[in-house]
Amino acid sequence: MSNDRKFEGKADELIGKAKEGVGRATGDEQMQAEGRGDQIKGGLKQAGEKVKDAAQKVKDAVTGK
């Protein structure tokens, strides 16, 4: 599941970049803002998954798995 969430995060970032670019090209400030929001959301998803992965590694190291 972790990889799925990381993929979703990266997809959100890419969609956000595209939205922001289209918004900039068309002068649509709302679309630019939505694009930046999507990028932030994607980055947070990825960061959350990295924290979960790190916590799992620590748990595995402590329990000897």
N, CA, C and O atoms as a GROMACS GRO file, in nm:
protein
  260
    1MET      N    1   0.082  -0.119   0.000
    1MET     CA    2   0.000   0.000   0.000
    1MET      C    3   0.086   0.125   0.000
    1MET      O    4   0.048   0.227  -0.058
    2SER      N    5   0.198   0.119   0.064
    2SER     CA    6   0.285   0.235   0.073
    2SER      C    7   0.324   0.287  -0.065
    2SER      O    8   0.324   0.408  -0.090
    3ASN      N    9   0.358   0.196  -0.154
    3ASN     CA   10   0.396   0.238  -0.288
    3ASN      C   11   0.280   0.301  -0.362
    3ASN      O   12   0.298   0.394  -0.441
    4ASP      N   13   0.159   0.250  -0.338
    4ASP     CA   14   0.041   0.308  -0.402
    4ASP      C   15   0.022   0.453  -0.357
    4ASP      O   16  -0.005   0.540  -0.439
    5ARG      N   17   0.038   0.478  -0.228
    5ARG     CA   18   0.021   0.614  -0.175
    5ARG      C   19   0.132   0.706  -0.227
    5ARG      O   20   0.108   0.823  -0.257
    6LYS      N   21   0.254   0.653  -0.238
    6LYS     CA   22   0.363   0.734  -0.292
    6LYS      C   23   0.334   0.769  -0.437
    6LYS      O   24   0.357   0.882  -0.481
    7PHE      N   25   0.282   0.671  -0.511
    7PHE     CA   26   0.247   0.695  -0.651
    7PHE      C   27   0.137   0.800  -0.660
    7PHE      O   28   0.144   0.890  -0.744
    8GLU      N   29   0.036   0.788  -0.574
    8GLU     CA   30  -0.072   0.887  -0.573
    8GLU      C   31  -0.018   1.026  -0.545
    8GLU      O   32  -0.059   1.124  -0.607
    9GLY      N   33   0.076   1.034  -0.452
    9GLY     CA   34   0.137   1.162  -0.419
    9GLY      C   35   0.211   1.222  -0.537
    9GLY      O   36   0.199   1.341  -0.565
   10LYS      N   37   0.287   1.139  -0.604
   10LYS     CA   38   0.362   1.187  -0.721
   10LYS      C   39   0.266   1.228  -0.832
   10LYS      O   40   0.288   1.329  -0.900
   11ALA      N   41   0.160   1.151  -0.850
   11ALA     CA   42   0.060   1.186  -0.952
   11ALA      C   43  -0.005   1.319  -0.920
   11ALA      O   44  -0.025   1.401  -1.009
   12ASP      N   45  -0.039   1.341  -0.792
   12ASP     CA   46  -0.097   1.469  -0.751
   12ASP      C   47  -0.002   1.584  -0.781
   12ASP      O   48  -0.044   1.690  -0.828
   13GLU      N   49   0.127   1.563  -0.754
   13GLU     CA   50   0.225   1.668  -0.783
   13GLU      C   51   0.229   1.700  -0.932
   13GLU      O   52   0.229   1.817  -0.971
   14LEU      N   53   0.234   1.596  -1.014
   14LEU     CA   54   0.242   1.618  -1.159
   14LEU      C   55   0.116   1.685  -1.213
   14LEU      O   56   0.123   1.774  -1.298
   15ILE      N   57   0.000   1.641  -1.165
   15ILE     CA   58  -0.126   1.703  -1.206
   15ILE      C   59  -0.127   1.848  -1.163
   15ILE      O   60  -0.171   1.936  -1.238
   16GLY      N   61  -0.079   1.874  -1.043
   16GLY     CA   62  -0.073   2.010  -0.994
   16GLY      C   63   0.017   2.099  -1.078
   16GLY      O   64  -0.016   2.214  -1.106
   17LYS      N   65   0.132   2.045  -1.117
   17LYS     CA   66   0.222   2.124  -1.203
   17LYS      C   67   0.155   2.156  -1.336
   17LYS      O   68   0.168   2.267  -1.388
   18ALA      N   69   0.084   2.058  -1.390
   18ALA     CA   70   0.015   2.080  -1.517
   18ALA      C   71  -0.093   2.186  -1.501
   18ALA      O   72  -0.105   2.277  -1.583
   19LYS      N   73  -0.173   2.174  -1.394
   19LYS     CA   74  -0.279   2.273  -1.370
   19LYS      C   75  -0.220   2.413  -1.353
   19LYS      O   76  -0.271   2.510  -1.409
   20GLU      N   77  -0.114   2.421  -1.276
   20GLU     CA   78  -0.051   2.551  -1.254
   20GLU      C   79  -0.001   2.610  -1.386
   20GLU      O   80  -0.018   2.729  -1.412
   21GLY      N   81   0.059   2.526  -1.469
   21GLY     CA   82   0.109   2.573  -1.598
   21GLY      C   83  -0.002   2.620  -1.690
   21GLY      O   84   0.011   2.723  -1.757
   22VAL      N   85  -0.111   2.544  -1.695
   22VAL     CA   86  -0.225   2.583  -1.778
   22VAL      C   87  -0.285   2.713  -1.724
   22VAL      O   88  -0.320   2.803  -1.800
   23GLY      N   89  -0.297   2.721  -1.592
   23GLY     CA   90  -0.350   2.843  -1.532
   23GLY      C   91  -0.265   2.963  -1.562
   23GLY      O   92  -0.316   3.072  -1.590
   24ARG      N   93  -0.135   2.945  -1.558
   24ARG     CA   94  -0.043   3.056  -1.589
   24ARG      C   95  -0.056   3.096  -1.736
   24ARG      O   96  -0.058   3.214  -1.768
   25ALA      N   97  -0.065   2.996  -1.823
   25ALA     CA   98  -0.073   3.024  -1.967
   25ALA      C   99  -0.204   3.093  -2.005
   25ALA      O  100  -0.208   3.175  -2.098
   26THR      N  101  -0.311   3.060  -1.933
   26THR     CA  102  -0.441   3.118  -1.967
   26THR      C  103  -0.478   3.237  -1.879
   26THR      O  104  -0.582   3.300  -1.900
   27GLY      N  105  -0.395   3.267  -1.781
   27GLY     CA  106  -0.424   3.377  -1.691
   27GLY      C  107  -0.530   3.344  -1.586
   27GLY      O  108  -0.589   3.434  -1.526
   28ASP      N  109  -0.553   3.215  -1.563
   28ASP     CA  110  -0.653   3.170  -1.467
   28ASP      C  111  -0.587   3.151  -1.330
   28ASP      O  112  -0.523   3.049  -1.305
   29GLU      N  113  -0.602   3.251  -1.244
   29GLU     CA  114  -0.536   3.247  -1.113
   29GLU      C  115  -0.592   3.136  -1.024
   29GLU      O  116  -0.518   3.078  -0.944
   30GLN      N  117  -0.721   3.106  -1.038
   30GLN     CA  118  -0.779   2.999  -0.957
   30GLN      C  119  -0.718   2.864  -0.994
   30GLN      O  120  -0.688   2.784  -0.905
   31MET      N  121  -0.699   2.840  -1.122
   31MET     CA  122  -0.638   2.714  -1.164
   31MET      C  123  -0.494   2.706  -1.116
   31MET      O  124  -0.447   2.599  -1.076
   32GLN      N  125  -0.423   2.818  -1.121
   32GLN     CA  126  -0.286   2.820  -1.069
   32GLN      C  127  -0.285   2.780  -0.922
   32GLN      O  128  -0.203   2.699  -0.879
   33ALA      N  129  -0.376   2.839  -0.845
   33ALA     CA  130  -0.383   2.809  -0.702
   33ALA      C  131  -0.419   2.662  -0.678
   33ALA      O  132  -0.361   2.598  -0.590
   34GLU      N  133  -0.513   2.610  -0.754
   34GLU     CA  134  -0.549   2.468  -0.741
   34GLU      C  135  -0.428   2.380  -0.772
   34GLU      O  136  -0.404   2.280  -0.705
   35GLY      N  137  -0.354   2.418  -0.873
   35GLY     CA  138  -0.234   2.342  -0.909
   35GLY      C  139  -0.131   2.342  -0.798
   35GLY      O  140  -0.072   2.239  -0.768
   36ARG      N  141  -0.110   2.458  -0.737
   36ARG     CA  142  -0.015   2.464  -0.626
   36ARG      C  143  -0.066   2.380  -0.509
   36ARG      O  144   0.012   2.312  -0.442
   37GLY      N  145  -0.197   2.385  -0.485
   37GLY     CA  146  -0.255   2.303  -0.378
   37GLY      C  147  -0.238   2.155  -0.404
   37GLY      O  148  -0.206   2.079  -0.312
   38ASP      N  149  -0.258   2.113  -0.527
   38ASP     CA  150  -0.240   1.972  -0.562
   38ASP      C  151  -0.094   1.929  -0.541
   38ASP      O  152  -0.066   1.819  -0.495
   39GLN      N  153  -0.002   2.018  -0.575
   39GLN     CA  154   0.139   1.986  -0.556
   39GLN      C  155   0.171   1.969  -0.408
   39GLN      O  156   0.244   1.878  -0.370
   40ILE      N  157   0.117   2.057  -0.326
   40ILE     CA  158   0.140   2.048  -0.182
   40ILE      C  159   0.080   1.919  -0.127
   40ILE      O  160   0.143   1.849  -0.048
   41LYS      N  161  -0.042   1.889  -0.168
   41LYS     CA  162  -0.110   1.767  -0.123
   41LYS      C  163  -0.027   1.644  -0.161
   41LYS      O  164  -0.010   1.553  -0.080
   42GLY      N  165   0.024   1.643  -0.283
   42GLY     CA  166   0.105   1.530  -0.327
   42GLY      C  167   0.233   1.517  -0.248
   42GLY      O  168   0.274   1.406  -0.212
   43GLY      N  169   0.296   1.629  -0.220
   43GLY     CA  170   0.419   1.626  -0.141
   43GLY      C  171   0.394   1.576   0.000
   43GLY      O  172   0.476   1.502   0.055
   44LEU      N  173   0.282   1.616   0.059
   44LEU     CA  174   0.249   1.571   0.193
   44LEU      C  175   0.220   1.421   0.196
   44LEU      O  176   0.259   1.352   0.291
   45LYS      N  177   0.152   1.371   0.094
   45LYS     CA  178   0.127   1.226   0.087
   45LYS      C  179   0.259   1.150   0.083
   45LYS      O  180   0.277   1.051   0.154
   46GLN      N  181   0.350   1.197   0.000
   46GLN     CA  182   0.478   1.129  -0.012
   46GLN      C  183   0.556   1.136   0.118
   46GLN      O  184   0.617   1.038   0.160
   47ALA      N  185   0.555   1.253   0.181
   47ALA     CA  186   0.628   1.270   0.307
   47ALA      C  187   0.570   1.178   0.414
   47ALA      O  188   0.644   1.116   0.490
   48GLY      N  189   0.438   1.169   0.420
   48GLY     CA  190   0.375   1.080   0.517
   48GLY      C  191   0.415   0.936   0.497
   48GLY      O  192   0.439   0.864   0.594
   49GLU      N  193   0.422   0.894   0.374
   49GLU     CA  194   0.461   0.756   0.345
   49GLU      C  195   0.608   0.732   0.380
   49GLU      O  196   0.644   0.624   0.427
   50LYS      N  197   0.692   0.832   0.359
   50LYS     CA  198   0.834   0.818   0.395
   50LYS      C  199   0.848   0.803   0.546
   50LYS      O  200   0.930   0.725   0.593
   51VAL      N  201   0.768   0.879   0.621
   51VAL     CA  202   0.772   0.868   0.767
   51VAL      C  203   0.726   0.728   0.809
   51VAL      O  204   0.787   0.666   0.896
   52LYS      N  205   0.618   0.680   0.748
   52LYS     CA  206   0.571   0.544   0.781
   52LYS      C  207   0.678   0.440   0.750
   52LYS      O  208   0.700   0.349   0.829
   53ASP      N  209   0.744   0.454   0.635
   53ASP     CA  210   0.849   0.360   0.598
   53ASP      C  211   0.964   0.363   0.699
   53ASP      O  212   1.015   0.259   0.739
   54ALA      N  213   1.004   0.483   0.740
   54ALA     CA  214   1.112   0.496   0.837
   54ALA      C  215   1.072   0.435   0.971
   54ALA      O  216   1.153   0.368   1.034
   55ALA      N  217   0.949   0.459   1.014
   55ALA     CA  218   0.901   0.402   1.140
   55ALA      C  219   0.900   0.249   1.132
   55ALA      O  220   0.934   0.181   1.229
   56GLN      N  221   0.860   0.196   1.019
   56GLN     CA  222   0.858   0.050   1.002
   56GLN      C  223   1.000  -0.006   1.008
   56GLN      O  224   1.022  -0.112   1.066
   57LYS      N  225   1.095   0.064   0.948
   57LYS     CA  226   1.235   0.017   0.952
   57LYS      C  227   1.287   0.017   1.095
   57LYS      O  228   1.358  -0.076   1.136
   58VAL      N  229   1.253   0.121   1.171
   58VAL     CA  230   1.295   0.126   1.311
   58VAL      C  231   1.231   0.012   1.388
   58VAL      O  232   1.298  -0.057   1.466
   59LYS      N  233   1.103  -0.009   1.367
   59LYS     CA  234   1.031  -0.118   1.435
   59LYS      C  235   1.097  -0.252   1.402
   59LYS      O  236   1.121  -0.334   1.491
   60ASP      N  237   1.125  -0.273   1.273
   60ASP     CA  238   1.187  -0.398   1.232
   60ASP      C  239   1.325  -0.416   1.292
   60ASP      O  240   1.363  -0.527   1.330
   61ALA      N  241   1.401  -0.307   1.303
   61ALA     CA  242   1.535  -0.314   1.363
   61ALA      C  243   1.526  -0.348   1.512
   61ALA      O  244   1.609  -0.424   1.563
   62VAL      N  245   1.428  -0.292   1.579
   62VAL     CA  246   1.413  -0.316   1.722
   62VAL      C  247   1.363  -0.458   1.749
   62VAL      O  248   1.409  -0.524   1.843
   63THR      N  249   1.272  -0.505   1.667
   63THR     CA  250   1.216  -0.639   1.689
   63THR      C  251   1.299  -0.748   1.623
   63THR      O  252   1.273  -0.867   1.645
   64GLY      N  253   1.398  -0.711   1.543
   64GLY     CA  254   1.485  -0.808   1.480
   64GLY      C  255   1.427  -0.875   1.358
   64GLY      O  256   1.466  -0.987   1.324
   65LYS      N  257   1.334  -0.809   1.292
   65LYS     CA  258   1.272  -0.868   1.173
   65LYS      C  259   1.346  -0.828   1.050
   65LYS      O  260   1.309  -0.867   0.940
   0.00000   0.00000   0.00000
